[in-house]
Amino acid sequence: MSNAPTGVQERRTPAPPSPGGSLSSRSLPRFAPLGFAVVSIALGVGLSLAAGWQSRVQWGLISALLFLAVSYVATTIVENQRQARNRLATSVMWVCFLIAVVPLASLLWTTITRGAERLDGYFLTHSMAGVLGSEASGGVYHALLGTLEQVGIATVISAPLGLLTAVYLVEYGKGALARAVTFFVDVMTGIPSIVAGLFILSIMLIADIQPSGLMGALALTILMIPVVVRSTEEMLKLVPNELREASLALGIPKWRTILKVVLPTAIGGITTGVMLAIARIAGETAPIILLVFGSQMINANPFEGAQSSLPFYIYEQYKIGEAASYDRAWAAALVLIAFVMILNLVARGIARWKAPKTGR
């Protein structure tokens, strides 16, 4: 004799699914998207060659459109229209992803292949002093030194200003002043680099200041501050209010709560934002052309005399128009990409290191 109620027994024994219960009894294999891609590429290249189109960009676009069409039609025939719409949306996502990634991968591959031919220890430890544009010698040391100094000065100025501005907006900012600061930060985020360079140039003309690395660093500071403010502001907003309230409930002043609780909690994201801001200004060329003027000599003093930088060096070597100068420009571009990539890796490492640890 069973003690369990009949209703419980019925719930424990699910009924077998009927053959007609699913939307479709047929389904495409898992490798179907790969097959669709192969067929679409073959058709796209074939149609393009038949039409006399030699551009690989055209081949890719036609193949992408054919991939969407083949995926939708095949899924509709084999499965059903609902699954076809779902596969179409997934295919559009993959096509957009490839359209975004392929140019970036092509740019990176071209820079590596062209720059690696000239990049060596000699190139990194010598300048262009006394080297003609047509000669195969010369290096990038003076430009690398200038970039490190100019970006370093801009970071020393921008990081504290951006951090304090973000703390004010999140912790204290209320009323018209906070709205005005937020508005001007948003406006400064979209300022072209040439405008920042012209602003510092006007100050130089009024005060009769000579070009130097410091002037270029000030222009980079204008570009860097809004990025630091925005990233820091978002990180501070992610700090739970419960931490602030618990600290204030213990009688700790607000300024000490910010210093000891809020900032340490958000330090990983803040550091990441600063690193990304540095990577953003490292490749600016227009302010350096206007304010630093460039130099073939090694100038380790950013406060006096013309100075070079990696972006200016690339522009300068490409403008010469010789085969040797092109090689130096590609090698300098590879150094700049490596510099930005290292900064991004450092930012990710710091963010992971400083991320809040969850208990087991």
C-alpha positions in Angstrom: 0.0 0.0 0.0 1.5 3.3 -1.1 1.5 6.3 1.4 2.3 9.0 -1.3 -0.7 10.9 -2.7 -1.7 10.2 -6.2 -1.0 13.8 -7.3 2.6 13.5 -6.1 3.1 10.3 -8.0 1.8 11.9 -11.2 4.2 14.9 -10.8 7.1 12.5 -10.3 6.4 10.6 -13.5 6.5 13.1 -16.4 4.7 12.1 -19.5 6.9 11.2 -22.5 7.1 14.0 -25.1 4.9 13.4 -28.1 6.5 13.2 -31.5 4.6 16.3 -32.7 5.3 18.4 -29.6 8.4 20.1 -30.9 8.4 22.9 -33.4 10.2 20.7 -36.0 11.3 17.1 -36.0 14.3 18.0 -38.2 17.3 20.1 -37.4 20.5 21.1 -39.1 23.8 19.6 -37.9 26.1 21.7 -35.7 28.6 22.2 -38.5 26.0 23.7 -40.8 27.1 27.3 -40.3 30.6 26.3 -41.3 29.2 24.7 -44.4 27.1 27.7 -45.2 30.2 29.9 -44.9 32.3 27.7 -47.3 29.5 27.7 -49.8 28.9 31.4 -49.5 32.6 32.2 -49.9 32.8 30.0 -53.0 29.7 31.6 -54.5 30.9 35.1 -53.7 34.3 34.7 -55.2 32.9 32.9 -58.2 30.3 35.6 -58.9 32.8 38.4 -58.3 35.3 36.9 -60.8 32.6 36.3 -63.3 31.6 40.0 -63.0 35.2 41.1 -63.3 35.5 42.5 -59.8 39.1 42.2 -58.4 38.6 43.8 -55.1 38.7 41.4 -52.1 36.5 43.8 -50.1 33.8 43.3 -52.7 34.3 39.5 -52.5 33.9 39.6 -48.7 30.8 41.7 -48.8 29.1 39.6 -51.4 30.1 36.4 -49.5 28.6 37.9 -46.3 25.3 38.7 -47.9 25.2 35.2 -49.5 26.0 33.7 -46.1 23.0 35.5 -44.5 20.7 34.4 -47.4 21.9 30.8 -47.5 21.6 30.4 -43.7 18.0 31.8 -43.6 16.7 29.8 -46.6 18.3 26.5 -45.6 17.1 26.8 -42.0 13.6 27.7 -43.1 13.4 24.6 -45.4 15.0 22.1 -43.0 13.7 23.4 -39.6 11.1 26.2 -39.5 10.8 30.0 -39.9 11.2 30.7 -36.2 14.6 28.9 -36.1 15.5 30.6 -39.3 15.0 34.1 -37.8 17.0 33.1 -34.8 19.9 31.8 -37.1 19.6 35.0 -39.2 20.1 37.1 -36.1 23.1 35.0 -35.0 24.6 35.2 -38.5 24.2 39.0 -38.6 26.1 39.2 -35.3 29.0 37.0 -36.6 29.2 39.0 -39.9 29.4 42.3 -38.0 32.0 40.8 -35.7 34.1 39.7 -38.7 33.7 43.1 -40.4 35.0 44.8 -37.3 37.8 42.3 -36.6 39.2 41.7 -40.1 40.4 45.3 -40.7 42.0 45.4 -37.3 43.7 42.1 -37.8 44.9 43.2 -41.2 46.3 46.5 -39.8 48.1 44.6 -37.0 49.5 42.0 -39.4 50.7 44.6 -41.9 52.4 46.7 -39.2 54.1 43.7 -37.7 55.4 42.3 -41.0 56.6 45.7 -42.2 57.9 47.0 -38.9 59.7 43.8 -37.9 62.1 44.1 -40.8 63.6 47.3 -39.4 63.0 46.9 -35.6 66.1 45.8 -33.7 68.3 46.9 -30.8 70.1 49.5 -32.9 66.8 51.1 -33.9 65.7 51.4 -30.3 69.0 52.9 -29.0 69.9 55.4 -31.7 68.5 58.7 -32.9 68.3 60.4 -36.3 71.1 62.9 -35.5 73.2 63.4 -38.7 71.3 60.7 -40.6 69.8 61.6 -44.0 66.3 60.4 -44.9 67.6 58.1 -47.7 70.1 56.3 -45.4 69.2 53.0 -43.9 70.7 53.9 -40.5 69.1 55.9 -37.7 66.7 55.0 -34.9 63.8 56.0 -32.7 65.4 56.5 -29.3 64.9 60.3 -29.2 61.2 59.9 -30.2 60.6 57.2 -27.7 62.2 59.3 -25.0 60.0 62.3 -25.9 56.8 60.2 -25.9 57.6 58.8 -22.4 58.4 62.2 -21.0 55.4 64.0 -22.6 52.9 61.3 -21.7 54.4 61.1 -18.2 54.0 64.8 -17.5 50.4 64.7 -18.9 49.6 61.8 -16.6 51.1 63.4 -13.5 48.9 66.5 -14.1 45.8 64.8 -15.4 45.4 61.8 -12.9 45.0 63.9 -9.7 42.8 66.5 -11.4 40.6 63.9 -13.0 40.4 61.9 -9.8 39.5 64.9 -7.6 36.9 66.1 -10.1 35.3 62.7 -10.2 35.2 62.4 -6.4 33.5 65.8 -6.3 30.9 64.9 -8.8 30.0 61.5 -7.2 30.4 62.3 -3.5 29.7 66.1 -3.1 28.4 67.4 -6.4 24.9 68.9 -6.3 23.1 71.7 -8.0 24.1 74.0 -10.8 27.9 73.7 -10.3 27.9 69.9 -10.6 25.7 70.1 -13.7 28.0 72.6 -15.3 31.1 70.6 -14.5 29.5 67.4 -16.0 28.5 69.4 -19.1 32.0 70.8 -19.7 33.5 67.3 -19.1 31.2 65.9 -21.7 32.1 68.7 -24.1 35.9 68.2 -23.5 35.6 64.5 -24.2 34.7 65.2 -27.9 37.3 68.0 -28.4 39.6 67.3 -31.4 43.2 67.1 -30.6 44.1 70.0 -33.0 41.8 72.3 -31.0 43.7 71.5 -27.8 46.9 72.2 -29.6 45.7 75.5 -30.9 44.6 76.6 -27.4 48.1 76.0 -26.0 49.6 77.6 -29.1 47.6 80.8 -28.5 49.0 80.9 -24.9 52.5 80.4 -26.2 52.1 83.3 -28.6 50.7 85.6 -26.0 53.3 84.7 -23.3 56.2 84.4 -25.9 56.9 80.8 -24.8 59.2 78.6 -27.0 58.2 75.1 -28.2 59.0 72.3 -25.8 57.9 69.0 -24.7 56.0 70.6 -21.8 53.8 72.5 -24.2 52.8 69.3 -25.9 52.2 67.6 -22.6 49.8 70.4 -21.6 47.8 69.8 -24.8 47.7 66.1 -24.0 46.6 66.9 -20.5 43.5 68.7 -21.9 42.7 65.6 -23.9 43.3 63.2 -21.0 41.5 64.9 -18.1 37.9 64.2 -19.4 38.7 60.5 -20.0 40.1 60.1 -16.5 37.1 62.0 -15.0 34.5 59.8 -16.8 36.2 56.5 -16.1 36.8 57.3 -12.4 33.3 58.6 -12.0 31.8 55.4 -13.3 34.0 53.3 -11.0 33.1 55.4 -7.9 29.4 54.9 -8.7 29.9 51.1 -8.7 31.0 51.2 -5.0 28.0 50.0 -2.9 26.4 52.7 -0.8 26.3 50.2 2.1 30.1 50.6 2.5 29.8 54.3 2.8 26.8 54.1 5.2 28.6 51.5 7.4 31.7 53.7 7.6 29.6 56.8 8.4 27.6 54.9 11.0 30.9 54.2 12.9 31.4 58.0 13.2 34.1 58.2 10.5 34.2 61.6 8.7 33.1 61.6 5.1 36.5 62.6 3.7 38.1 59.7 5.6 35.4 57.4 4.3 36.3 58.4 0.8 40.0 58.0 1.4 39.9 54.7 3.2 36.8 52.9 1.9 35.6 54.3 -1.4 38.9 54.8 -3.3 40.5 51.5 -2.2 37.4 49.7 -3.4 37.5 51.3 -6.8 41.3 51.5 -7.2 41.4 48.7 -9.8 38.9 50.4 -12.1 40.4 53.8 -11.6 43.9 52.6 -12.5 42.5 50.9 -15.6 40.8 54.1 -16.7 44.0 56.1 -16.2 46.0 53.5 -18.3 43.4 53.6 -21.1 43.6 57.4 -21.0 47.4 57.2 -21.4 46.9 54.8 -24.4 44.5 57.3 -25.9 46.9 60.3 -25.8 50.0 58.3 -26.7 49.2 58.4 -30.4 48.2 62.0 -30.8 50.1 63.8 -33.5 48.6 67.2 -34.2 49.4 68.9 -30.8 53.0 67.6 -31.1 53.4 69.1 -34.5 52.1 72.5 -33.4 53.8 72.7 -30.0 56.9 70.5 -29.9 58.2 71.0 -33.5 60.2 67.7 -33.5 63.9 67.3 -33.4 66.4 64.8 -34.8 68.6 65.2 -31.7 68.2 63.5 -28.3 66.6 66.1 -26.0 66.0 64.7 -22.5 64.8 68.0 -21.1 61.1 68.4 -21.8 61.1 72.0 -20.4 63.4 73.5 -23.0 63.9 73.1 -26.8 62.2 71.1 -29.5 61.5 67.5 -28.9 60.2 64.6 -30.9 57.7 61.8 -30.2 56.7 58.5 -31.8 53.6 59.9 -33.7 55.6 62.8 -34.9 58.5 60.6 -35.9 56.1 58.4 -38.0 54.7 61.4 -39.7 58.1 62.9 -40.3 59.6 59.7 -41.8 56.6 59.0 -44.0 56.8 62.6 -45.3 60.4 62.1 -46.5 59.2 59.5 -49.1 62.3 57.3 -49.3 62.3 53.5 -48.9 64.5 53.6 -45.8 62.2 56.3 -44.2 59.2 54.1 -44.9 60.8 51.2 -43.1 61.6 53.5 -40.1 58.0 54.7 -40.1 56.6 51.2 -40.0 59.1 50.2 -37.3 58.1 53.2 -35.2 54.4 52.4 -35.7 55.1 48.9 -34.4 56.9 50.4 -31.3 53.9 52.6 -30.7 51.4 49.7 -31.0 53.5 47.7 -28.6 53.6 50.6 -26.1 49.8 50.9 -26.2 49.3 47.1 -26.0 51.6 46.9 -23.0 49.6 49.6 -21.3 46.4 47.8 -21.9 47.8 44.5 -20.6 49.1 46.3 -17.5 45.6 47.9 -17.0 43.9 44.5 -17.2 46.4 42.9 -14.8 45.9 45.7 -12.3 42.1 45.4 -12.6 42.2 41.7 -12.0 44.7 42.1 -9.1 42.7 44.8 -7.4 39.3 43.3 -8.1 37.2 42.6 -4.9 37.7 39.0 -3.8 34.6 37.1 -3.2 34.5 34.6 -0.3 34.0 30.9 -0.9 
